[in-house]
Amino acid sequence: MSELRQNLITRDWVIIATDRAKRPDKFTNPKKSIAPLPPHRADCPFCVGNEEDGTLETCRLGDRTGWKVRAIGNKYPALSPTAEWMRISSGIHRTMAGIGVHEVIVEHPRHDLTTALLSVEEVTDILLVYRQRYVEIRKYPHIETIIIFKNHGESAGTSLEHPHSQIAATPVVPSLFRSRIDAAVRYFDDTGECLFCRTLEDELAAGERVIFESEHFVVFIPYAALSPFHIWIFPRRHSSSFDDITDAEITDLADTLKTVLAKLYYGLNNPDYNYTIRSVPTAEQGTKYFHWYIAIIPRVTKQAGFELGSGMFINTALPEESAGFLRSIEIPSDSNSRRI
């Protein structure tokens, strides 16, 4: 029979549909014949040669002719740092100026790559830019939350092929953040423990949902994963904010992130996915109750009427089997050969 599991961090109840569960390899991306991408496209705004398109560049690793990673303003930003601060309440209607930051991280000069096939050094460069922009954006006035995320593939919401990710900084704390912080605070008040640290301790003790371990990070599928192959990367060291990450941890995280994305790439045939770095709001640095982490969500299923109507999730993959499947995936020694 199916069972319900509760994810204490998100507070979600998840239906683990054992009667409908698929074998892990049945979630493989069905896209078999995809024309290879060219290494350069003249009409791509992120490709080499189009740097002087008028878009504000906020960070660059490398020089003018040999850049490695660039951070630029989003050409169609959801939020703008130049907006005039304003907040208005009229009865039940509330309005706030769209002040904030919306940037694109161009992850590599080549058009045809994906994170799973980059070198550890190249992924390290991306993470260094993430940290640098996070530190700088925190200084902007009225910024409450900084969200770093990547959309890979059409079903994950990407509109441009060139490898890139994004940073958005908002003048409010989204309700999703508030609910998770509230749950973490309640757990800390009740037990004196960080809920995330306790979760990490329990997952390491169980072992069956752990995919990969490094010196500084642990990759696992949560006990009550919201969807098939929903993956969390937790730092071993308690730290509430991503910008507290050390140089040694960045290098280790680069290897960890590349490894888990390569396992998805080779195990599920390069599925579409989203990842996001979940960090504490900017006004709550250094808390004992929150622990930053990365969530990776492969888009191997779709939400339907039940999920939309109930707010609950149905997971048709057993977390323990999914983790075992990914542990077993061998990454080819030539995974940096740039073949897509």
C-alpha positions in Angstrom: 0.0 0.0 0.0 1.0 3.6 -0.4 2.2 5.5 2.6 2.4 9.2 3.7 5.7 10.6 4.8 6.1 14.1 6.3 9.1 16.2 5.3 9.8 18.1 8.6 11.8 20.8 6.8 9.1 21.8 4.3 6.2 20.6 6.5 4.7 18.8 3.5 3.0 15.5 3.7 4.0 13.4 0.7 2.2 10.4 -0.7 4.8 7.7 -1.6 2.8 5.8 -4.1 4.3 2.4 -3.8 1.6 0.7 -5.9 2.3 3.1 -8.8 6.1 3.4 -8.2 8.3 3.0 -11.2 11.7 1.5 -11.3 14.3 4.3 -11.2 15.5 3.6 -14.8 12.0 4.2 -16.0 12.4 7.9 -15.4 15.1 8.2 -18.1 14.7 11.2 -20.4 13.0 9.9 -23.5 14.6 12.4 -25.8 16.9 10.1 -27.7 18.0 12.0 -30.8 18.8 15.6 -30.1 20.9 17.5 -32.6 24.2 18.5 -31.0 24.5 22.2 -30.2 27.2 24.3 -31.8 30.0 25.6 -29.6 29.2 29.1 -30.7 26.2 31.0 -32.1 26.5 34.5 -33.4 22.9 35.3 -32.5 23.3 34.1 -28.8 23.6 37.1 -26.5 25.8 35.1 -24.1 28.3 33.8 -26.6 31.8 35.3 -27.1 31.7 38.4 -29.3 28.4 39.7 -27.9 29.7 41.1 -24.6 29.3 44.7 -25.7 25.5 44.5 -26.2 24.8 47.2 -23.7 23.9 44.9 -20.9 25.5 45.9 -17.6 28.2 43.5 -16.5 28.6 43.2 -12.7 31.3 40.6 -12.5 33.8 38.9 -14.7 36.4 36.1 -14.1 39.1 36.5 -16.7 40.1 39.3 -19.0 38.3 41.1 -21.8 39.4 38.5 -24.4 39.4 35.4 -22.3 36.6 35.4 -19.8 35.6 32.3 -17.9 32.3 33.4 -16.2 30.3 36.6 -16.4 27.5 38.1 -14.3 25.3 40.5 -16.2 22.0 42.3 -15.7 19.0 40.4 -17.0 17.8 42.0 -20.2 14.2 41.6 -19.1 14.5 41.9 -15.3 11.7 41.0 -12.9 13.2 43.5 -10.4 15.4 46.6 -10.8 17.9 48.1 -8.3 17.1 51.6 -9.7 13.4 51.5 -8.8 12.2 54.0 -6.3 11.4 52.5 -2.9 7.6 52.6 -2.3 5.1 50.7 -0.2 1.4 51.5 -0.2 -1.5 49.9 1.6 -5.1 50.7 0.7 -7.6 48.5 2.5 -6.7 44.9 1.7 -4.6 46.0 -1.3 -0.9 46.2 -0.9 1.7 47.5 -3.4 5.4 47.6 -3.3 7.9 49.0 -5.9 9.6 46.3 -7.9 13.0 47.1 -6.4 15.6 44.4 -6.3 18.2 42.6 -8.4 17.9 40.2 -11.3 21.1 39.0 -12.9 22.3 36.2 -15.2 25.4 34.2 -14.6 26.9 33.2 -18.0 28.7 30.0 -16.9 31.0 29.4 -19.7 32.1 30.9 -23.1 31.0 27.8 -25.0 27.4 27.5 -26.1 27.1 23.7 -26.1 28.1 22.7 -22.5 26.2 21.7 -19.4 27.4 21.6 -15.8 27.7 17.8 -15.7 30.4 18.0 -18.4 32.4 20.9 -17.0 35.7 20.4 -15.1 35.8 20.9 -11.4 37.8 24.1 -11.9 35.1 25.5 -14.2 32.3 24.7 -11.7 34.5 26.3 -9.0 34.6 29.5 -11.1 30.8 29.5 -11.3 30.5 29.1 -7.5 33.0 31.8 -6.9 30.9 34.3 -8.9 27.8 33.1 -7.0 29.5 34.0 -3.7 30.9 37.3 -4.9 27.6 38.5 -6.2 25.8 37.3 -3.1 28.2 39.3 -0.9 27.8 42.4 -3.0 24.0 42.2 -3.4 23.5 41.9 0.3 24.8 45.5 0.6 22.0 46.8 -1.6 19.3 48.7 0.3 15.9 47.0 0.8 17.1 43.5 -0.1 15.5 40.8 2.1 16.1 37.6 0.2 18.7 36.4 -2.3 17.8 33.4 -4.5 20.4 31.7 -6.8 18.9 29.2 -9.2 19.4 27.4 -12.5 16.9 26.2 -15.1 18.2 23.4 -17.3 16.0 22.4 -20.2 12.7 23.5 -21.6 10.4 21.8 -19.1 12.5 23.5 -16.3 11.8 26.9 -17.7 14.9 27.8 -19.6 14.6 29.9 -22.8 18.2 30.1 -23.9 20.5 27.1 -24.6 23.8 28.7 -23.5 24.8 27.5 -20.0 23.6 30.0 -17.5 22.0 30.5 -14.1 20.4 33.4 -12.3 20.4 35.5 -9.2 17.2 37.3 -8.0 17.1 39.5 -4.9 13.7 40.5 -3.5 12.5 43.3 -1.1 10.4 40.8 0.7 10.8 37.3 2.3 8.7 34.9 0.2 6.1 32.9 2.1 8.0 29.7 1.2 11.0 30.9 3.1 8.9 32.1 6.0 7.2 28.8 6.4 10.5 26.9 6.4 12.0 29.3 8.9 9.0 29.0 11.2 9.3 25.2 11.1 13.0 25.5 11.9 12.5 27.9 14.7 9.8 25.8 16.3 12.0 22.7 16.1 15.0 24.6 17.6 12.8 26.0 20.4 11.5 22.5 21.2 14.8 20.6 21.0 17.6 23.1 21.1 18.9 21.5 17.8 19.1 22.7 14.2 16.5 20.7 12.2 18.8 20.6 9.2 21.8 19.3 11.3 19.5 16.6 12.8 18.2 15.7 9.3 21.8 15.3 8.1 22.7 13.2 11.1 19.8 10.9 10.6 20.4 10.5 6.9 24.0 9.6 7.4 23.0 7.1 10.1 20.5 5.5 7.8 22.7 5.6 4.8 20.1 4.2 2.3 19.2 7.6 0.8 22.7 9.0 0.6 24.0 9.3 -2.9 27.5 10.9 -2.4 29.7 12.1 0.4 32.6 14.5 0.3 34.8 16.1 3.0 32.4 19.1 3.4 29.1 18.0 1.8 26.5 15.2 1.8 24.1 14.5 -1.1 20.9 12.6 -0.4 17.3 12.1 -1.4 15.1 13.1 1.6 13.0 10.6 3.4 9.9 12.4 2.2 11.2 13.6 -1.1 8.5 15.8 -2.8 9.1 14.3 -6.3 11.2 11.6 -8.0 15.0 12.1 -7.6 14.5 15.3 -5.6 18.0 15.8 -4.2 19.4 17.9 -1.4 23.1 18.9 -0.9 23.8 19.8 2.7 27.1 21.3 4.0 28.4 19.3 7.0 29.4 22.5 8.8 26.4 24.4 10.3 26.1 27.6 8.4 22.9 29.6 7.7 24.0 31.7 4.8 25.6 30.7 1.5 28.0 33.6 1.5 29.7 32.1 4.6 31.1 29.3 2.4 34.9 29.0 2.5 37.3 28.6 -0.4 38.0 25.0 0.5 34.2 24.3 0.7 33.7 26.0 -2.7 36.2 23.7 -4.3 34.6 20.7 -2.6 31.1 21.8 -3.6 32.2 22.1 -7.2 33.3 18.5 -7.3 30.1 17.4 -5.4 27.7 19.4 -7.6 29.4 18.2 -10.8 29.3 14.6 -9.6 25.6 14.5 -8.7 24.7 16.3 -12.0 26.8 13.9 -13.9 25.0 11.0 -12.3 21.7 12.5 -13.4 23.2 13.2 -16.9 24.4 9.6 -17.4 21.8 7.8 -15.3 18.6 9.6 -16.6 19.9 10.7 -20.1 20.4 14.5 -19.3 17.0 15.3 -17.8 15.7 18.8 -17.4 16.1 20.1 -13.9 16.1 23.1 -11.6 18.5 23.7 -8.8 18.3 26.5 -6.2 20.5 27.5 -3.3 18.3 28.0 -0.2 19.9 30.5 2.2 18.6 32.4 5.2 17.1 35.9 4.6 19.7 38.7 4.6 18.6 40.1 8.0 19.0 36.8 9.7 22.7 35.9 9.2 24.4 33.6 11.6 21.3 31.8 13.0 21.6 28.6 14.9 18.3 27.2 13.6 18.8 27.5 9.8 21.2 25.7 7.5 21.7 26.6 3.9 21.5 23.9 1.3 21.1 23.2 -2.5 17.9 21.5 -3.8 18.0 19.8 -7.2 14.7 18.9 -8.8 14.8 16.8 -12.0 11.7 17.4 -14.1 10.9 13.8 -14.7 7.2 14.0 -13.8 4.4 16.6 -14.0 2.1 18.0 -11.4 -1.6 17.4 -12.0 -5.0 18.2 -10.5 -4.4 16.5 -7.2 -1.2 18.3 -6.5 -2.7 21.7 -7.6 -6.0 21.0 -5.7 -4.5 19.7 -2.4 -1.0 21.3 -2.2 0.3 17.8 -1.5 2.8 15.8 -3.6 2.6 12.3 -5.0 6.0 10.7 -5.4 6.0 7.7 -7.7 9.6 6.8 -6.9 10.8 5.3 -3.7 13.5 7.6 -2.3 15.6 4.6 -1.2 15.6 3.0 -4.6 16.3 6.3 -6.4 19.3 6.9 -4.2 20.6 3.4 -4.7 20.2 3.8 -8.5 22.2 7.1 -8.6 24.9 5.6 -6.3 25.4 2.8 -8.8 25.8 5.2 -11.8 29.4 5.2 -12.9 30.7 8.5 -14.4 32.9 7.9 -17.4 36.5 8.9 -17.0 36.1 11.1 -20.1 33.1 13.0 -18.7 35.0 16.3 -19.4 35.1 15.4 -23.1 32.4 17.9 -23.9 30.1 15.4 -25.6 26.4 16.2 -25.4 
